[in-house]
Amino acid sequence: MCNEDIKNGIGNLLMYVKSMKGLAGIRDAIWDLLSNESASHSWEVVCQRLLEKPLLFWEDLMQQLFLDRLQTLTREGFESISNSSKELLVSALQELETNNSTSNKHVHFEQNMSFFLWSESPIDLPSDAAWVSVANRAQFASSGLSMKAQAISPCVQNFCSALDSKLKVKLDDLLAYLPSSDTPLLKDTTPTHQPKNSAFDRYADAGTVQDMLRTQSVACIKSVVGCIQAELCTIEEVTREQKDVLHSTKLHAVLFMARLCQSLGELCPHLKQCVVGQCGGSEKPAREARALKKQGKGRAQDVLPAQAQWQGVKEVLLQQSVMAYRVWSTALVKFLICGFTRSLLLRDAGSVLATATNWDELEIQEETESGSSVTSKIRLPTQPSWYVQSFLFSLCQEVNRVGGHALPKVTLQEMLKTCMAQVIAAYEQLTEENQIKKEGAFPMTQNRALQLLYDLRYLTMVLSSKGEEVKSGRSKADSRMEKMTERLEALIDPFDLDVFTPHLNSNLNRLVQRTSVLFGLVTGTENQFASRSSTFNSQEPHNILPLASSQIRFGLLPLSMTSTRKARATSRSVETQAQVGPPALSRVGDPTTHPGSLFRQLASEEDDSPAPSLFKLAWLSSMTK
């Protein structure tokens, strides 16, 4: 009875303590009082006389009361952070959805990320970048260039900074109740090294407090993610019925939430500290874990529960980011495919001529039945139709507008798969409509079928990912593509198709290599460049720059140098060595050792040489050794 009265009274008094630092101060004062030898001896004597047994004042009366108050303060603090973050999110979305973006430069950057990426700012480089190395820089310091490299807009930076500052205040307050940073928070805090006169272990409940902090911080971030998910569902329902959704202000809000979820884990380092519990939670342990994993020493069971929970939080954020990007990519593909399908289905002669592009004329040798060879000319397409080029260029333009270099790989792959499926559906609709004879419609001639086949195969080569095809195997889109190709090939004479196919394939491969850099992220990294060996083995002469036959240091640099020039330079160097003699005897009187003699020698060689070249391979290689 007396025990309950004491607990109720102390619990009511603890209601006036509003910070965890205050609780820690009261706990330490109790510890100091009970650790005094005279007070401790008197306390034991009094308890033995009155209760006939020892009374553990902290463990029996105070510890649970302090933990309950600590839990209440932690829950209320993180609920306040969650509510303020939701209000800030709603305010940012309302600001982004306003049409007038000229008043706020950050909103303008959010609506068009390319303006932010290609603008210069005084904070692009840290002020101490010239004399402070990266290793000695502050742990959470980041430059403007690093933000641009990750396509993190100023609005996202401001939101994450506001959230992280609130988490830091809450974390600093709670750290006063926990052991110092020298003592790991996640290990068992058994009183092995307690002084003999210590009344109780002040940090015995550090693990419980850390679990409390982890639970509340995870609940806080999941509450913010839930608010983002609700906003996304609302925007998705609104934009589903809009036609010109690509230029809708709603998509700006969608992209903001996608970037926010993508960046929260990195731009809020104190969130990781709240979950993991290590004050010095830098990237070094992660690098060491990756190194152990490469050596085969890392195992799944070695991962700490706190690290696993942090990975779960990052997975939730990443999934929400991918979901938001999916809303944007769906709207983008829907808008672009509408224009593509509209141009593809135009059947009047004027539209067909307006979308026609360049064809190439080739001379081929054919063998007659008598065995003699006959030279004939064929014409084949070398460029895709204009609406195909416009579709791909618009797709790349919109991807780069939102910072495509930082888009998740899964988002790009899903977008390309959706594009390919919609393109095949448009071609299927075209073949179905061509079966219906319509007055004034342009007939499906062999030349038009050949151009359509060329366009379809080009789109397939650009939009398909070779790596994904190997992993997933044969897909449903591949079978639809083959059926569509067979339909178009059926409109071409079989004998002509056999003659056209090798030249058509050559034109397609050359076109894909030529446009891979132009279309950038859409083509995929595995489709951008061809191997150099295939270039050298081909019989086609280089029409841009004669390349050097030997490469010493610059493997990827196309150095130009003719064989005659190389032989001339080699013979000249041999003659020079024969005339000069031992270098140790002639070094004093040799004019070539004077400053600038190398460049004067190069200039004289340039005047004597009849065949000028862009680079001097021997000089470049000697300068790099």
ZADO-676794 format. One record per residue (C-alpha): residue number from 1; x, y, z. Coordinates in Angstrom, 2 decimals, m for minus. Layout:
NUM|X|Y|Z .
...
//
This chain:
1|0.00|0.00|0.00 .
2|2.74|2.40|0.97 .
3|4.73|1.27|m2.08 .
4|1.87|2.20|m4.43 .
5|1.39|5.58|m2.77 .
6|5.07|6.37|m3.23 .
7|4.95|5.36|m6.91 .
8|1.83|7.44|m7.57 .
9|3.31|10.46|m5.88 .
10|6.64|10.25|m7.69 .
11|4.85|9.54|m10.98 .
12|2.74|12.69|m10.58 .
13|5.85|14.73|m9.89 .
14|7.64|13.31|m12.95 .
15|4.83|14.68|m15.12 .
16|6.43|18.11|m14.68 .
17|9.69|16.91|m16.23 .
18|9.50|17.80|m19.93 .
19|12.89|16.62|m21.18 .
20|14.96|13.49|m21.03 .
21|17.94|15.52|m19.93 .
22|15.94|16.49|m16.84 .
23|15.17|12.84|m16.14 .
24|18.85|12.01|m16.49 .
25|19.73|14.77|m14.03 .
26|17.29|13.44|m11.43 .
27|18.57|9.90|m11.91 .
28|22.18|10.99|m11.50 .
29|21.31|12.96|m8.37 .
30|19.67|9.86|m6.87 .
31|22.73|7.83|m7.79 .
32|25.06|10.36|m6.15 .
33|22.95|10.41|m3.01 .
34|22.70|6.65|m2.66 .
35|26.35|6.12|m3.57 .
36|27.47|8.13|m0.54 .
37|28.93|5.66|1.98 .
38|27.33|7.20|5.06 .
39|23.92|7.54|3.42 .
40|24.14|4.04|2.01 .
41|24.99|2.55|5.42 .
42|22.20|4.48|7.16 .
43|19.73|3.45|4.44 .
44|20.52|m0.21|4.88 .
45|20.17|0.01|8.67 .
46|16.81|1.80|8.46 .
47|15.40|m0.68|5.90 .
48|16.53|m3.63|8.00 .
49|14.90|m2.28|11.16 .
50|11.61|m1.19|9.58 .
51|11.09|m3.74|6.80 .
52|13.34|m6.53|8.01 .
53|14.71|m6.77|4.47 .
54|16.79|m4.58|2.15 .
55|14.92|m2.21|m0.16 .
56|16.37|m1.44|m3.59 .
57|15.15|2.11|m3.93 .
58|15.99|2.54|m7.66 .
59|15.15|m0.92|m8.94 .
60|11.97|m1.41|m6.89 .
61|10.50|2.11|m6.99 .
62|12.07|4.53|m9.44 .
63|13.38|2.71|m12.51 .
64|10.04|1.73|m14.05 .
65|8.58|5.19|m13.34 .
66|11.48|6.80|m15.18 .
67|11.11|4.39|m18.10 .
68|7.38|5.11|m18.38 .
69|7.97|8.85|m18.39 .
70|10.79|8.41|m20.88 .
71|8.54|6.42|m23.18 .
72|5.85|9.09|m22.99 .
73|8.32|11.87|m23.80 .
74|9.78|9.87|m26.70 .
75|6.37|9.06|m28.16 .
76|5.13|12.64|m27.86 .
77|8.35|14.00|m29.34 .
78|8.30|11.79|m32.41 .
79|4.57|12.33|m32.88 .
80|5.26|16.06|m32.91 .
81|8.03|15.55|m35.48 .
82|5.71|13.40|m37.60 .
83|2.87|15.94|m37.51 .
84|5.12|18.88|m38.33 .
85|6.70|16.92|m41.20 .
86|3.26|16.14|m42.63 .
87|2.28|19.81|m42.43 .
88|5.53|20.77|m44.15 .
89|4.89|18.16|m46.84 .
90|1.37|19.40|m47.54 .
91|2.62|22.99|m47.66 .
92|5.40|22.06|m50.11 .
93|2.95|20.18|m52.35 .
94|0.54|23.10|m52.42 .
95|3.38|25.43|m53.35 .
96|4.52|23.11|m56.13 .
97|1.03|22.79|m57.58 .
98|0.68|26.54|m58.08 .
99|1.18|27.65|m61.66 .
100|3.24|30.74|m60.79 .
101|6.76|29.42|m60.29 .
102|8.68|32.57|m61.19 .
103|8.38|33.98|m57.67 .
104|10.27|31.05|m56.14 .
105|13.46|29.87|m57.80 .
106|13.45|26.56|m55.89 .
107|9.96|25.74|m57.12 .
108|11.10|26.55|m60.65 .
109|14.01|24.12|m60.25 .
110|11.62|21.46|m58.96 .
111|9.42|21.81|m62.03 .
112|12.39|21.51|m64.38 .
113|15.38|19.75|m62.85 .
114|17.62|20.48|m65.85 .
115|17.66|24.18|m64.91 .
116|18.99|23.25|m61.49 .
117|21.53|20.75|m62.81 .
118|23.06|23.15|m65.33 .
119|23.05|26.30|m63.18 .
120|26.10|27.48|m61.28 .
121|25.95|28.30|m57.60 .
122|28.49|29.57|m55.03 .
123|27.84|26.46|m52.91 .
124|28.71|24.01|m55.69 .
125|32.07|23.45|m54.01 .
126|32.77|23.63|m50.26 .
127|34.56|26.76|m49.12 .
128|37.46|24.65|m47.83 .
129|37.70|22.40|m50.88 .
130|41.13|23.78|m51.84 .
131|42.95|22.87|m48.62 .
132|40.84|20.27|m46.78 .
133|40.84|16.73|m48.10 .
134|37.71|14.63|m48.33 .
135|38.90|12.34|m45.52 .
136|39.28|15.27|m43.10 .
137|36.02|16.95|m44.02 .
138|33.00|16.95|m41.75 .
139|31.03|13.73|m41.70 .
140|27.76|15.08|m43.09 .
141|29.21|17.86|m45.25 .
142|27.99|17.83|m48.83 .
143|28.59|20.17|m51.73 .
144|26.17|21.53|m54.27 .
145|27.79|19.43|m56.98 .
146|27.13|16.23|m55.04 .
147|23.46|17.22|m54.74 .
148|23.29|17.86|m58.48 .
149|25.02|14.56|m59.19 .
150|22.24|12.83|m57.26 .
151|19.50|15.10|m58.70 .
152|18.41|16.23|m55.23 .
153|16.48|19.46|m55.67 .
154|16.65|22.42|m53.23 .
155|13.09|21.76|m52.05 .
156|14.03|18.21|m51.10 .
157|17.18|19.45|m49.40 .
158|15.19|21.97|m47.33 .
159|12.64|19.36|m46.27 .
160|15.30|16.83|m45.26 .
161|17.29|19.51|m43.44 .
162|14.23|20.55|m41.42 .
163|13.41|16.95|m40.52 .
164|17.00|16.10|m39.66 .
165|17.37|19.14|m37.38 .
166|14.29|18.06|m35.39 .
167|15.61|14.53|m35.12 .
168|18.96|15.87|m33.95 .
169|17.33|17.86|m31.13 .
170|15.38|14.81|m30.00 .
171|18.43|12.54|m30.28 .
172|20.68|14.92|m28.34 .
173|18.08|15.13|m25.59 .
174|17.83|11.35|m25.33 .
175|21.59|10.78|m25.46 .
176|21.85|12.49|m22.06 .
177|20.03|9.48|m20.59 .
178|22.32|6.97|m22.32 .
179|26.00|6.15|m21.81 .
180|28.63|8.25|m23.51 .
181|29.63|7.62|m27.11 .
182|32.65|5.60|m25.94 .
183|30.30|2.87|m24.71 .
184|28.40|0.97|m27.45 .
185|24.68|1.38|m26.98 .
186|23.70|m1.93|m28.45 .
187|25.83|m4.15|m26.27 .
188|24.75|m5.55|m22.94 .
189|25.40|m3.02|m20.21 .
190|26.10|m5.40|m17.36 .
191|27.55|m3.81|m14.24 .
192|30.92|m5.53|m14.55 .
193|33.02|m2.41|m14.04 .
194|30.82|m0.61|m11.53 .
195|32.55|0.92|m8.51 .
196|32.17|m0.91|m5.24 .
197|30.26|1.95|m3.64 .
198|27.89|2.34|m6.61 .
199|24.28|2.20|m5.48 .
200|22.91|0.91|m8.80 .
201|23.76|0.68|m12.47 .
202|22.55|3.88|m14.07 .
203|22.75|2.46|m17.61 .
204|21.20|m0.94|m17.01 .
205|18.14|0.07|m19.05 .
206|20.15|1.57|m21.96 .
207|19.12|m1.28|m24.26 .
208|15.45|m0.74|m23.43 .
209|15.78|3.00|m24.07 .
210|17.53|2.32|m27.38 .
211|14.75|m0.05|m28.47 .
212|12.24|2.61|m27.48 .
213|14.04|5.20|m29.60 .
214|14.29|2.84|m32.55 .
215|10.60|1.91|m32.41 .
216|9.39|5.50|m32.22 .
217|11.73|6.76|m34.97 .
218|10.66|3.97|m37.33 .
219|7.00|4.69|m36.55 .
220|7.62|8.39|m37.24 .
221|9.16|7.83|m40.66 .
222|6.50|5.27|m41.59 .
223|3.84|7.81|m40.68 .
224|5.43|10.34|m43.06 .
225|5.66|7.66|m45.76 .
226|1.98|6.85|m45.21 .
227|1.10|10.50|m45.77 .
228|3.14|10.48|m48.99 .
229|1.37|7.31|m50.13 .
230|m2.04|8.87|m49.51 .
231|m1.09|11.98|m51.48 .
232|0.18|9.80|m54.34 .
233|m3.07|7.83|m54.51 .
234|m5.07|11.06|m54.64 .
235|m2.92|12.52|m57.41 .
236|m3.00|9.26|m59.38 .
237|m6.80|9.21|m59.36 .
238|m6.97|12.86|m60.44 .
239|m4.44|12.54|m63.28 .
240|m5.88|9.29|m64.63 .
241|m8.64|11.14|m66.49 .
242|m6.55|14.09|m67.67 .
243|m5.40|14.18|m71.28 .
244|m2.53|16.67|m71.10 .
245|m1.26|15.19|m67.86 .
246|2.41|15.59|m68.77 .
247|2.24|19.35|m68.26 .
248|0.08|19.10|m65.16 .
249|1.35|20.63|m61.93 .
250|0.32|17.44|m60.15 .
251|3.28|15.60|m61.67 .
252|5.66|18.13|m60.12 .
253|4.35|17.09|m56.72 .
254|4.74|13.42|m57.66 .
255|8.38|13.91|m58.64 .
256|9.04|15.87|m55.45 .
257|7.74|13.00|m53.33 .
258|9.74|10.48|m55.38 .
259|12.98|12.41|m54.85 .
260|12.12|12.94|m51.19 .
261|11.72|9.23|m50.47 .
262|14.86|8.53|m52.47 .
263|16.94|11.02|m50.45 .
264|15.59|10.77|m46.90 .
265|17.92|7.96|m45.88 .
266|21.02|9.88|m46.97 .
267|20.13|13.49|m46.16 .
268|18.80|12.63|m42.69 .
269|21.84|11.06|m40.98 .
270|20.29|11.46|m37.53 .
271|17.43|9.22|m38.62 .
272|19.96|6.45|m39.13 .
273|21.48|7.17|m35.72 .
274|18.04|6.89|m34.12 .
275|17.47|3.50|m35.72 .
276|20.95|1.99|m35.62 .
277|21.97|3.58|m32.34 .
278|25.61|4.30|m33.19 .
279|26.54|7.93|m32.82 .
280|29.40|7.59|m35.22 .
281|27.35|5.77|m37.82 .
282|29.39|6.65|m40.86 .
283|29.87|4.78|m44.08 .
284|33.07|3.11|m42.96 .
285|31.36|0.07|m41.40 .
286|29.34|m0.33|m44.59 .
287|32.48|m0.31|m46.69 .
288|34.09|m2.86|m44.39 .
289|30.99|m5.05|m44.59 .
290|31.09|m4.91|m48.38 .
291|34.78|m5.85|m48.33 .
292|34.06|m8.84|m46.10 .
293|31.21|m9.85|m48.33 .
294|33.49|m9.82|m51.36 .
295|35.95|m12.05|m49.50 .
296|33.18|m14.45|m48.61 .
297|33.44|m13.71|m44.88 .
298|30.18|m11.83|m44.52 .
299|27.11|m13.86|m43.66 .
300|23.48|m12.92|m43.41 .
301|23.31|m14.01|m39.78 .
302|26.13|m11.57|m38.86 .
303|23.91|m8.55|m39.55 .
304|22.81|m6.80|m36.38 .
305|19.05|m6.51|m35.78 .
306|19.35|m2.72|m35.75 .
307|21.12|m2.76|m39.12 .
308|18.46|m5.09|m40.48 .
309|15.74|m2.72|m39.28 .
310|17.52|0.21|m40.91 .
311|17.71|m1.73|m44.15 .
312|13.98|m2.31|m43.84 .
313|13.36|1.43|m43.46 .
314|15.45|2.13|m46.55 .
315|13.54|m0.53|m48.48 .
316|10.23|1.10|m47.53 .
317|11.51|4.49|m48.69 .
318|12.87|3.03|m51.93 .
319|9.62|1.20|m52.70 .
320|7.65|4.39|m52.13 .
321|10.06|6.30|m54.36 .
322|9.70|3.71|m57.13 .
323|5.92|3.86|m56.76 .
324|5.96|7.64|m57.18 .
325|8.26|7.41|m60.19 .
326|5.89|4.81|m61.64 .
327|3.04|7.33|m61.51 .
328|5.19|9.81|m63.44 .
329|6.47|7.27|m65.99 .
330|2.95|5.94|m66.64 .
331|1.69|9.45|m67.36 .
332|4.72|10.16|m69.57 .
333|4.38|7.00|m71.66 .
334|0.63|7.51|m71.99 .
335|1.11|11.04|m73.32 .
336|3.91|10.19|m75.78 .
337|2.29|7.00|m77.07 .
338|m0.89|8.92|m77.92 .
339|1.05|11.17|m80.29 .
340|3.02|8.24|m81.70 .
341|m0.11|6.17|m82.38 .
342|m1.89|9.13|m83.94 .
343|0.95|9.69|m86.43 .
344|1.34|5.97|m87.13 .
345|m2.33|5.45|m88.00 .
346|m2.51|8.32|m90.51 .
347|m3.19|6.66|m93.86 .
348|m3.51|9.52|m96.34 .
349|m0.74|10.03|m98.89 .
350|0.27|13.45|m97.57 .
351|0.90|12.15|m94.07 .
352|2.91|9.19|m95.37 .
353|5.11|11.51|m97.42 .
354|5.46|13.97|m94.54 .
355|6.86|11.30|m92.24 .
356|9.16|9.72|m94.87 .
357|12.93|9.98|m94.39 .
358|16.11|9.23|m96.29 .
359|16.58|6.00|m98.27 .
360|19.91|4.70|m99.50 .
361|20.61|3.31|m102.95 .
362|22.90|0.27|m103.12 .
363|24.41|m1.71|m105.97 .
364|24.33|m5.48|m105.56 .
365|25.63|m8.36|m107.66 .
366|23.11|m11.07|m108.48 .
367|23.79|m14.34|m110.25 .
368|21.43|m15.43|m113.02 .
369|20.39|m18.96|m113.91 .
370|23.03|m19.09|m116.64 .
371|25.78|m18.27|m114.12 .
372|26.49|m14.71|m115.21 .
373|26.39|m11.83|m112.71 .
374|24.02|m8.92|m113.05 .
375|24.38|m5.58|m111.29 .
376|21.17|m4.13|m109.92 .
377|20.25|m1.25|m107.64 .
378|18.08|m1.48|m104.54 .
379|16.77|1.25|m102.24 .
380|16.58|0.69|m98.49 .
381|15.66|2.94|m95.53 .
382|18.56|4.31|m93.50 .
383|16.58|6.47|m91.06 .
384|13.45|5.82|m88.99 .
385|10.30|7.76|m89.68 .
386|9.99|11.24|m88.26 .
387|7.39|10.30|m85.67 .
388|9.68|7.52|m84.41 .
389|12.56|9.95|m83.98 .
390|10.25|12.49|m82.37 .
391|8.91|9.86|m79.95 .
392|12.38|8.75|m78.83 .
393|13.75|12.27|m78.59 .
394|10.76|13.49|m76.57 .
395|11.13|10.50|m74.26 .
396|14.81|11.29|m73.66 .
397|14.03|14.97|m73.23 .
398|11.47|14.30|m70.50 .
399|13.75|11.79|m68.76 .
400|16.61|14.28|m68.70 .
401|14.24|17.03|m67.56 .
402|13.65|15.20|m64.27 .
403|17.31|14.24|m63.72 .
404|17.37|10.92|m65.50 .
405|20.90|10.04|m64.38 .
406|19.58|9.58|m60.82 .
407|16.43|7.63|m61.67 .
408|16.25|4.13|m60.20 .
409|17.24|1.46|m62.70 .
410|13.99|m0.41|m62.13 .
411|12.03|2.72|m63.10 .
412|13.86|3.06|m66.40 .
413|13.43|m0.63|m67.17 .
414|9.71|m0.58|m66.39 .
415|9.26|2.54|m68.50 .
416|11.05|1.02|m71.50 .
417|9.04|m2.21|m71.19 .
418|5.81|m0.21|m71.10 .
419|6.90|1.83|m74.11 .
420|7.70|m1.30|m76.08 .
421|4.38|m2.93|m75.20 .
422|2.46|0.19|m76.23 .
423|4.43|0.49|m79.48 .
424|3.61|m3.10|m80.42 .
425|m0.05|m2.45|m79.60 .
426|m0.01|0.55|m81.94 .
427|1.45|m1.53|m84.78 .
428|m1.14|m4.25|m84.15 .
429|m3.85|m1.64|m84.44 .
430|m2.30|m0.44|m87.72 .
431|m2.33|m3.90|m89.29 .
432|m5.93|m4.46|m88.20 .
433|m7.07|m1.17|m89.75 .
434|m5.21|m1.89|m92.98 .
435|m7.36|m4.96|m93.47 .
436|m10.35|m2.63|m93.69 .
437|m10.41|m0.83|m97.02 .
438|m11.08|2.86|m96.50 .
439|m11.72|5.43|m99.20 .
440|m8.81|7.84|m99.65 .
441|m6.44|5.72|m97.59 .
442|m2.91|5.17|m98.86 .
443|m2.39|1.49|m99.77 .
444|0.12|m0.62|m97.90 .
445|2.86|m0.81|m100.52 .
446|6.04|m2.82|m100.22 .
447|8.12|0.30|m99.61 .
448|5.86|1.44|m96.79 .
449|5.90|m2.03|m95.24 .
450|9.69|m2.01|m95.47 .
451|9.85|1.36|m93.69 .
452|7.44|0.15|m91.00 .
453|9.52|m2.99|m90.50 .
454|12.67|m0.88|m90.24 .
455|11.00|1.42|m87.67 .
456|9.72|m1.46|m85.56 .
457|13.04|m3.28|m85.48 .
458|14.86|m0.05|m84.64 .
459|12.49|0.68|m81.75 .
460|13.00|m2.86|m80.49 .
461|16.78|m2.53|m80.56 .
462|16.71|0.83|m78.77 .
463|14.06|0.16|m76.14 .
464|15.02|m3.40|m75.23 .
465|17.63|m4.19|m72.57 .
466|19.91|m7.08|m73.43 .
467|20.78|m7.78|m69.81 .
468|17.14|m8.07|m68.81 .
469|16.35|m10.30|m71.77 .
470|19.03|m12.73|m70.69 .
471|17.75|m12.80|m67.09 .
472|14.04|m13.05|m67.81 .
473|14.23|m15.22|m70.90 .
474|11.52|m15.16|m73.54 .
475|8.75|m12.74|m72.60 .
476|5.25|m12.12|m73.88 .
477|6.38|m8.92|m75.60 .
478|8.94|m10.91|m77.61 .
479|6.28|m13.23|m79.02 .
480|4.07|m10.26|m79.91 .
481|7.05|m8.63|m81.57 .
482|7.77|m11.72|m83.67 .
483|4.15|m11.98|m84.79 .
484|4.13|m8.30|m85.72 .
485|7.37|m8.70|m87.67 .
486|5.96|m11.68|m89.55 .
487|2.87|m9.66|m90.51 .
488|4.99|m6.87|m91.97 .
489|7.36|m9.29|m93.73 .
490|4.33|m10.97|m95.33 .
491|3.67|m7.68|m97.16 .
492|7.12|m7.82|m98.80 .
493|8.07|m10.06|m101.70 .
494|9.96|m13.08|m100.27 .
495|12.73|m12.94|m102.88 .
496|13.24|m9.22|m102.29 .
497|13.20|m9.78|m98.53 .
498|16.05|m12.29|m98.77 .
499|18.10|m9.71|m100.67 .
500|17.13|m6.81|m98.40 .
501|17.64|m8.49|m95.00 .
502|21.49|m8.41|m94.68 .
503|21.71|m4.81|m95.88 .
504|18.77|m3.85|m93.65 .
505|20.51|m5.38|m90.64 .
506|23.70|m3.49|m91.45 .
507|21.79|m0.21|m91.68 .
508|20.05|m0.92|m88.37 .
509|23.28|m1.68|m86.50 .
510|24.93|1.43|m87.89 .
511|21.93|3.56|m86.97 .
512|21.78|2.25|m83.39 .
513|25.48|3.02|m82.87 .
514|25.02|6.45|m84.40 .
515|22.07|7.42|m82.20 .
516|23.04|5.68|m78.95 .
517|24.66|8.77|m77.46 .
518|21.87|11.04|m78.68 .
519|19.21|9.02|m76.91 .
520|21.36|8.58|m73.82 .
521|19.70|6.84|m70.90 .
522|16.92|5.32|m72.98 .
523|19.24|3.08|m75.00 .
524|20.80|1.43|m71.94 .
525|24.50|1.20|m71.14 .
526|24.87|m2.27|m72.67 .
527|23.67|m1.02|m76.08 .
528|25.66|2.19|m76.36 .
529|29.06|1.14|m77.64 .
530|30.34|m1.58|m79.92 .
531|33.63|m3.36|m79.36 .
532|36.68|m1.93|m81.08 .
533|37.67|m5.32|m82.50 .
534|34.56|m5.48|m84.65 .
535|35.39|m2.04|m86.03 .
536|38.89|m3.03|m86.99 .
537|37.83|m6.32|m88.57 .
538|35.27|m4.69|m90.86 .
539|36.24|m3.80|m94.41 .
540|34.44|m0.47|m94.33 .
541|36.93|2.46|m94.30 .
542|36.67|5.05|m91.54 .
543|34.88|8.14|m92.82 .
544|35.52|10.36|m89.79 .
545|39.14|10.08|m88.71 .
546|41.96|7.68|m89.63 .
547|42.81|5.83|m86.42 .
548|46.25|4.83|m85.23 .
549|47.07|1.17|m85.70 .
550|48.94|0.90|m82.37 .
551|47.75|2.26|m79.04 .
552|50.11|2.51|m76.12 .
553|48.25|4.26|m73.33 .
554|45.08|5.76|m74.75 .
555|42.93|2.70|m75.36 .
556|39.64|4.54|m75.76 .
557|41.01|7.69|m77.44 .
558|40.80|7.64|m81.28 .
559|44.34|8.81|m82.10 .
560|44.97|9.61|m85.76 .
561|48.26|8.67|m87.40 .
562|49.01|7.23|m90.84 .
563|51.44|4.36|m91.29 .
564|53.72|6.40|m93.59 .
565|53.95|9.17|m91.02 .
566|54.81|6.66|m88.30 .
567|57.54|5.07|m90.47 .
568|58.95|8.53|m91.31 .
569|59.07|9.51|m87.63 .
570|60.75|6.21|m86.71 .
571|63.46|6.52|m89.36 .
572|64.11|10.14|m88.38 .
573|64.59|9.20|m84.74 .
574|67.07|6.47|m85.74 .
575|69.10|8.93|m87.83 .
576|69.14|11.46|m84.99 .
577|70.47|8.89|m82.52 .
578|73.23|7.85|m84.96 .
579|74.40|11.46|m85.50 .
580|74.30|12.65|m81.89 .
581|76.38|9.89|m80.31 .
582|76.53|9.13|m76.56 .
583|74.15|11.39|m74.66 .
584|76.52|11.84|m71.69 .
585|79.26|13.46|m73.85 .
586|77.06|15.72|m75.98 .
587|74.61|16.92|m73.32 .
588|76.39|20.25|m72.76 .
589|76.57|21.38|m76.35 .
590|73.35|19.81|m77.59 .
591|70.85|22.55|m78.57 .
592|67.96|20.13|m78.16 .
593|68.38|20.24|m74.37 .
594|67.51|23.94|m74.23 .
595|64.03|24.95|m73.04 .
596|61.48|24.80|m75.85 .
597|63.65|22.69|m78.14 .
598|61.11|19.85|m78.21 .
599|58.38|22.13|m79.51 .
600|60.75|23.78|m82.06 .
601|61.67|20.31|m83.29 .
602|58.01|19.41|m83.63 .
603|57.36|22.63|m85.53 .
604|60.21|21.94|m87.97 .
605|58.95|18.40|m88.51 .
606|55.49|19.78|m89.17 .
607|56.90|22.06|m91.89 .
608|58.78|19.19|m93.56 .
609|56.00|16.64|m93.47 .
610|53.72|16.49|m96.53 .
611|50.89|14.65|m94.71 .
612|49.61|16.57|m91.66 .
613|47.98|14.68|m88.78 .
614|45.88|15.71|m85.82 .
615|47.94|13.99|m83.11 .
616|51.53|12.77|m82.77 .
617|51.34|9.38|m81.16 .
618|55.06|9.10|m80.36 .
619|55.15|12.52|m78.70 .
620|51.96|11.88|m76.71 .
621|53.19|8.51|m75.48 .
622|56.57|9.95|m74.42 .
623|54.88|12.75|m72.51 .
624|52.74|10.29|m70.54 .
625|55.57|7.93|m69.54 .
//
